[in-house]
Amino acid sequence: MFSDFNAPFVITPFSPLQDTYRHQGQRRALARELRRRGIHDERVLTALASVPRHLFFEPAFEAHAYQDKAFPIGEGQTISQPYTVAFQTQLLNVQPTDRVLEVGTGSGYQCAVLLQLTPHVDSIEFNAVLFARTRQFLAALGAGGAALHCGDGSVGLPAKAPFDGILVTAGAPGLPPALLRQLRVGGRLVIPVGDNLTQRMVRVTREGPESFIREEFEEFRFVPLLGASGWRQ
Ligand code: SAH
């Protein structure tokens, strides 16, 4: 059964003044395109059809918002491609009571998508300029429901652990041990792992206190994860 992506906003009340029927139509088309590319979780498609991605762009670049591609957001960083956001979110398999940590807040778009699936979202950003900008922006957007932090997310967020899901949106050289420790039993870590050119998407599920299952998926290209368990700056 195909949904038509007209679900009302669940958690985040975006301003209807800035979100027109035209934008909503473009988002539904984007969601259909993502389904054609293999995204099958209806909750994820509905979340992407709900978050007004164009508001994360400068008005001059708004036309790019509903194309399936990444885009520069300043500070040498990018807002991830919608397909990548959908792919990672689907792998994370977020349940409505889950507590989720995102590493790499960036523009805040992925964070706003996660907030459509659970109200319990923490997100951490290393770059202080981006952190300050995105915190202000998400609050103005009415998506202030996430707890935003500034710091090195490659060591996780011990004060708020354990998490049911940890989503890393920057490319890591390996699995950060602290992130594995901060998973609840049954929890999932979704992280791109590789070199500076391409990274393979990896999902690690904590099956028991000392037992982890690792699955590998397709390749992507992310900006580098910095910090203690990331790449040298
Ligand atoms: N999720 C973002 C995409 C972010 S790009 C979005 O939806 O727009 C990756 C981000 O990870 C960048 O903003 C970068 O500054 C940040 N980053 C890199 N290393 C980090 C670290 N160790 N801890 C937290 N954030 C980090």
Residues whose N, C-alpha, C, O or C-beta is under 5 A from the ligand:
A	BS01	SAH	Q77 T78 I79 S80 V103 G104 T105 G106 S107 G108 Y109 Q110 C111 I124 E125 F126 N127 G151 D152 G153 S154 T169 A170 P224 L225 L226 G227 G230
